[in-house]
């Protein structure tokens, strides 16, 4: 599943640099995750790096996707 950032985001910027797919960017008020680019770090890491570094714990599950779909998304972005 792609992840999403809740309104609890403090816009600290910690998540941006750890995203292997460059899926996180500044929104109008808080940071946002592009669901078309988020693979939950499948293909790059063992777990979502943004969730590990987020001090506000505001990155949560979003759209449900299979592991195969996430891997396909990662491969398409890094081909």
Chimera marker file (.cmm) of the C-alpha trace (Angstrom):
<marker_set name="trace">
<marker id="1" x="0.000" y="0.000" z="0.000" r="1" g="1" b="0" radius="0.5"/>
<marker id="2" x="1.220" y="3.457" z="-0.563" r="1" g="1" b="0" radius="0.5"/>
<marker id="3" x="1.598" y="5.543" z="2.539" r="1" g="1" b="0" radius="0.5"/>
<marker id="4" x="0.055" y="8.890" z="3.425" r="1" g="1" b="0" radius="0.5"/>
<marker id="5" x="0.900" y="11.707" z="5.797" r="1" g="1" b="0" radius="0.5"/>
<marker id="6" x="-1.682" y="12.831" z="8.340" r="1" g="1" b="0" radius="0.5"/>
<marker id="7" x="-2.465" y="16.349" z="9.518" r="1" g="1" b="0" radius="0.5"/>
<marker id="8" x="-0.156" y="15.733" z="12.495" r="1" g="1" b="0" radius="0.5"/>
<marker id="9" x="2.812" y="16.422" z="10.180" r="1" g="1" b="0" radius="0.5"/>
<marker id="10" x="5.138" y="19.123" z="11.541" r="1" g="1" b="0" radius="0.5"/>
<marker id="11" x="6.826" y="19.678" z="8.139" r="1" g="1" b="0" radius="0.5"/>
<marker id="12" x="10.196" y="18.804" z="9.661" r="1" g="1" b="0" radius="0.5"/>
<marker id="13" x="11.552" y="17.500" z="6.316" r="1" g="1" b="0" radius="0.5"/>
<marker id="14" x="13.060" y="14.318" z="7.859" r="1" g="1" b="0" radius="0.5"/>
<marker id="15" x="11.175" y="11.985" z="5.519" r="1" g="1" b="0" radius="0.5"/>
<marker id="16" x="12.090" y="13.614" z="2.210" r="1" g="1" b="0" radius="0.5"/>
<marker id="17" x="15.734" y="12.581" z="1.958" r="1" g="1" b="0" radius="0.5"/>
<marker id="18" x="15.174" y="8.941" z="2.971" r="1" g="1" b="0" radius="0.5"/>
<marker id="19" x="12.567" y="8.203" z="0.277" r="1" g="1" b="0" radius="0.5"/>
<marker id="20" x="14.187" y="6.088" z="-2.469" r="1" g="1" b="0" radius="0.5"/>
<marker id="21" x="11.452" y="7.028" z="-4.961" r="1" g="1" b="0" radius="0.5"/>
<marker id="22" x="11.328" y="10.768" z="-4.340" r="1" g="1" b="0" radius="0.5"/>
<marker id="23" x="7.643" y="10.352" z="-3.528" r="1" g="1" b="0" radius="0.5"/>
<marker id="24" x="7.509" y="12.918" z="-0.707" r="1" g="1" b="0" radius="0.5"/>
<marker id="25" x="7.230" y="16.639" z="-1.297" r="1" g="1" b="0" radius="0.5"/>
<marker id="26" x="6.047" y="19.774" z="0.448" r="1" g="1" b="0" radius="0.5"/>
<marker id="27" x="2.339" y="20.393" z="0.141" r="1" g="1" b="0" radius="0.5"/>
<marker id="28" x="0.447" y="23.585" z="0.930" r="1" g="1" b="0" radius="0.5"/>
<marker id="29" x="0.559" y="23.012" z="4.688" r="1" g="1" b="0" radius="0.5"/>
<marker id="30" x="2.111" y="19.584" z="5.306" r="1" g="1" b="0" radius="0.5"/>
<marker id="31" x="4.229" y="17.150" z="3.329" r="1" g="1" b="0" radius="0.5"/>
<marker id="32" x="2.462" y="14.790" z="0.914" r="1" g="1" b="0" radius="0.5"/>
<marker id="33" x="3.249" y="11.375" z="-0.561" r="1" g="1" b="0" radius="0.5"/>
<marker id="34" x="2.634" y="10.706" z="-4.251" r="1" g="1" b="0" radius="0.5"/>
<marker id="35" x="0.813" y="7.354" z="-4.266" r="1" g="1" b="0" radius="0.5"/>
<marker id="36" x="2.032" y="6.702" z="-7.812" r="1" g="1" b="0" radius="0.5"/>
<marker id="37" x="5.648" y="6.816" z="-6.602" r="1" g="1" b="0" radius="0.5"/>
<marker id="38" x="5.362" y="5.268" z="-3.117" r="1" g="1" b="0" radius="0.5"/>
<marker id="39" x="6.382" y="1.611" z="-2.984" r="1" g="1" b="0" radius="0.5"/>
<marker id="40" x="6.693" y="1.517" z="0.830" r="1" g="1" b="0" radius="0.5"/>
<marker id="41" x="10.416" y="1.045" z="0.137" r="1" g="1" b="0" radius="0.5"/>
<marker id="42" x="9.755" y="-2.406" z="-1.354" r="1" g="1" b="0" radius="0.5"/>
<marker id="43" x="12.729" y="-3.102" z="-3.590" r="1" g="1" b="0" radius="0.5"/>
<marker id="44" x="14.995" y="-0.716" z="-1.685" r="1" g="1" b="0" radius="0.5"/>
<marker id="45" x="14.675" y="-1.368" z="2.060" r="1" g="1" b="0" radius="0.5"/>
<marker id="46" x="13.122" y="-3.840" z="4.503" r="1" g="1" b="0" radius="0.5"/>
<marker id="47" x="10.637" y="-1.290" z="5.841" r="1" g="1" b="0" radius="0.5"/>
<marker id="48" x="9.376" y="2.183" z="4.960" r="1" g="1" b="0" radius="0.5"/>
<marker id="49" x="12.200" y="4.542" z="5.830" r="1" g="1" b="0" radius="0.5"/>
<marker id="50" x="9.965" y="7.590" z="6.125" r="1" g="1" b="0" radius="0.5"/>
<marker id="51" x="8.023" y="5.942" z="8.946" r="1" g="1" b="0" radius="0.5"/>
<marker id="52" x="11.263" y="5.136" z="10.774" r="1" g="1" b="0" radius="0.5"/>
<marker id="53" x="12.512" y="8.733" z="10.774" r="1" g="1" b="0" radius="0.5"/>
<marker id="54" x="9.229" y="10.575" z="11.316" r="1" g="1" b="0" radius="0.5"/>
<marker id="55" x="9.310" y="12.186" z="14.782" r="1" g="1" b="0" radius="0.5"/>
<marker id="56" x="5.551" y="12.861" z="14.709" r="1" g="1" b="0" radius="0.5"/>
<marker id="57" x="4.562" y="9.278" z="13.722" r="1" g="1" b="0" radius="0.5"/>
<marker id="58" x="2.223" y="10.785" z="11.142" r="1" g="1" b="0" radius="0.5"/>
<marker id="59" x="2.984" y="8.490" z="8.176" r="1" g="1" b="0" radius="0.5"/>
<marker id="60" x="0.311" y="5.812" z="7.986" r="1" g="1" b="0" radius="0.5"/>
<marker id="61" x="-1.096" y="3.196" z="5.612" r="1" g="1" b="0" radius="0.5"/>
<marker id="62" x="-2.970" y="4.539" z="2.628" r="1" g="1" b="0" radius="0.5"/>
<marker id="63" x="-4.094" y="2.692" z="-0.482" r="1" g="1" b="0" radius="0.5"/>
<marker id="64" x="-3.772" y="-1.100" z="-0.191" r="1" g="1" b="0" radius="0.5"/>
<marker id="65" x="-1.466" y="-2.662" z="-2.798" r="1" g="1" b="0" radius="0.5"/>
<marker id="66" x="0.093" y="-6.124" z="-3.092" r="1" g="1" b="0" radius="0.5"/>
<marker id="67" x="3.812" y="-6.694" z="-2.601" r="1" g="1" b="0" radius="0.5"/>
<marker id="68" x="4.038" y="-7.559" z="-6.316" r="1" g="1" b="0" radius="0.5"/>
<marker id="69" x="2.407" y="-4.263" z="-7.280" r="1" g="1" b="0" radius="0.5"/>
<marker id="70" x="4.744" y="-2.333" z="-4.998" r="1" g="1" b="0" radius="0.5"/>
<marker id="71" x="7.790" y="-4.105" z="-6.465" r="1" g="1" b="0" radius="0.5"/>
<marker id="72" x="6.565" y="-3.422" z="-10.008" r="1" g="1" b="0" radius="0.5"/>
<marker id="73" x="6.151" y="0.260" z="-9.137" r="1" g="1" b="0" radius="0.5"/>
<marker id="74" x="9.688" y="0.395" z="-7.704" r="1" g="1" b="0" radius="0.5"/>
<marker id="75" x="11.178" y="-1.343" z="-10.750" r="1" g="1" b="0" radius="0.5"/>
<marker id="76" x="9.347" y="0.981" z="-13.142" r="1" g="1" b="0" radius="0.5"/>
<marker id="77" x="10.726" y="4.014" z="-11.305" r="1" g="1" b="0" radius="0.5"/>
<marker id="78" x="14.279" y="2.681" z="-11.258" r="1" g="1" b="0" radius="0.5"/>
<marker id="79" x="14.544" y="0.986" z="-14.632" r="1" g="1" b="0" radius="0.5"/>
<link id1="1" id2="2" r="1" g="1" b="0" radius="0.2"/>
<link id1="2" id2="3" r="1" g="1" b="0" radius="0.2"/>
<link id1="3" id2="4" r="1" g="1" b="0" radius="0.2"/>
<link id1="4" id2="5" r="1" g="1" b="0" radius="0.2"/>
<link id1="5" id2="6" r="1" g="1" b="0" radius="0.2"/>
<link id1="6" id2="7" r="1" g="1" b="0" radius="0.2"/>
<link id1="7" id2="8" r="1" g="1" b="0" radius="0.2"/>
<link id1="8" id2="9" r="1" g="1" b="0" radius="0.2"/>
<link id1="9" id2="10" r="1" g="1" b="0" radius="0.2"/>
<link id1="10" id2="11" r="1" g="1" b="0" radius="0.2"/>
<link id1="11" id2="12" r="1" g="1" b="0" radius="0.2"/>
<link id1="12" id2="13" r="1" g="1" b="0" radius="0.2"/>
<link id1="13" id2="14" r="1" g="1" b="0" radius="0.2"/>
<link id1="14" id2="15" r="1" g="1" b="0" radius="0.2"/>
<link id1="15" id2="16" r="1" g="1" b="0" radius="0.2"/>
<link id1="16" id2="17" r="1" g="1" b="0" radius="0.2"/>
<link id1="17" id2="18" r="1" g="1" b="0" radius="0.2"/>
<link id1="18" id2="19" r="1" g="1" b="0" radius="0.2"/>
<link id1="19" id2="20" r="1" g="1" b="0" radius="0.2"/>
<link id1="20" id2="21" r="1" g="1" b="0" radius="0.2"/>
<link id1="21" id2="22" r="1" g="1" b="0" radius="0.2"/>
<link id1="22" id2="23" r="1" g="1" b="0" radius="0.2"/>
<link id1="23" id2="24" r="1" g="1" b="0" radius="0.2"/>
<link id1="24" id2="25" r="1" g="1" b="0" radius="0.2"/>
<link id1="25" id2="26" r="1" g="1" b="0" radius="0.2"/>
<link id1="26" id2="27" r="1" g="1" b="0" radius="0.2"/>
<link id1="27" id2="28" r="1" g="1" b="0" radius="0.2"/>
<link id1="28" id2="29" r="1" g="1" b="0" radius="0.2"/>
<link id1="29" id2="30" r="1" g="1" b="0" radius="0.2"/>
<link id1="30" id2="31" r="1" g="1" b="0" radius="0.2"/>
<link id1="31" id2="32" r="1" g="1" b="0" radius="0.2"/>
<link id1="32" id2="33" r="1" g="1" b="0" radius="0.2"/>
<link id1="33" id2="34" r="1" g="1" b="0" radius="0.2"/>
<link id1="34" id2="35" r="1" g="1" b="0" radius="0.2"/>
<link id1="35" id2="36" r="1" g="1" b="0" radius="0.2"/>
<link id1="36" id2="37" r="1" g="1" b="0" radius="0.2"/>
<link id1="37" id2="38" r="1" g="1" b="0" radius="0.2"/>
<link id1="38" id2="39" r="1" g="1" b="0" radius="0.2"/>
<link id1="39" id2="40" r="1" g="1" b="0" radius="0.2"/>
<link id1="40" id2="41" r="1" g="1" b="0" radius="0.2"/>
<link id1="41" id2="42" r="1" g="1" b="0" radius="0.2"/>
<link id1="42" id2="43" r="1" g="1" b="0" radius="0.2"/>
<link id1="43" id2="44" r="1" g="1" b="0" radius="0.2"/>
<link id1="44" id2="45" r="1" g="1" b="0" radius="0.2"/>
<link id1="45" id2="46" r="1" g="1" b="0" radius="0.2"/>
<link id1="46" id2="47" r="1" g="1" b="0" radius="0.2"/>
<link id1="47" id2="48" r="1" g="1" b="0" radius="0.2"/>
<link id1="48" id2="49" r="1" g="1" b="0" radius="0.2"/>
<link id1="49" id2="50" r="1" g="1" b="0" radius="0.2"/>
<link id1="50" id2="51" r="1" g="1" b="0" radius="0.2"/>
<link id1="51" id2="52" r="1" g="1" b="0" radius="0.2"/>
<link id1="52" id2="53" r="1" g="1" b="0" radius="0.2"/>
<link id1="53" id2="54" r="1" g="1" b="0" radius="0.2"/>
<link id1="54" id2="55" r="1" g="1" b="0" radius="0.2"/>
<link id1="55" id2="56" r="1" g="1" b="0" radius="0.2"/>
<link id1="56" id2="57" r="1" g="1" b="0" radius="0.2"/>
<link id1="57" id2="58" r="1" g="1" b="0" radius="0.2"/>
<link id1="58" id2="59" r="1" g="1" b="0" radius="0.2"/>
<link id1="59" id2="60" r="1" g="1" b="0" radius="0.2"/>
<link id1="60" id2="61" r="1" g="1" b="0" radius="0.2"/>
<link id1="61" id2="62" r="1" g="1" b="0" radius="0.2"/>
<link id1="62" id2="63" r="1" g="1" b="0" radius="0.2"/>
<link id1="63" id2="64" r="1" g="1" b="0" radius="0.2"/>
<link id1="64" id2="65" r="1" g="1" b="0" radius="0.2"/>
<link id1="65" id2="66" r="1" g="1" b="0" radius="0.2"/>
<link id1="66" id2="67" r="1" g="1" b="0" radius="0.2"/>
<link id1="67" id2="68" r="1" g="1" b="0" radius="0.2"/>
<link id1="68" id2="69" r="1" g="1" b="0" radius="0.2"/>
<link id1="69" id2="70" r="1" g="1" b="0" radius="0.2"/>
<link id1="70" id2="71" r="1" g="1" b="0" radius="0.2"/>
<link id1="71" id2="72" r="1" g="1" b="0" radius="0.2"/>
<link id1="72" id2="73" r="1" g="1" b="0" radius="0.2"/>
<link id1="73" id2="74" r="1" g="1" b="0" radius="0.2"/>
<link id1="74" id2="75" r="1" g="1" b="0" radius="0.2"/>
<link id1="75" id2="76" r="1" g="1" b="0" radius="0.2"/>
<link id1="76" id2="77" r="1" g="1" b="0" radius="0.2"/>
<link id1="77" id2="78" r="1" g="1" b="0" radius="0.2"/>
<link id1="78" id2="79" r="1" g="1" b="0" radius="0.2"/>
</marker_set>
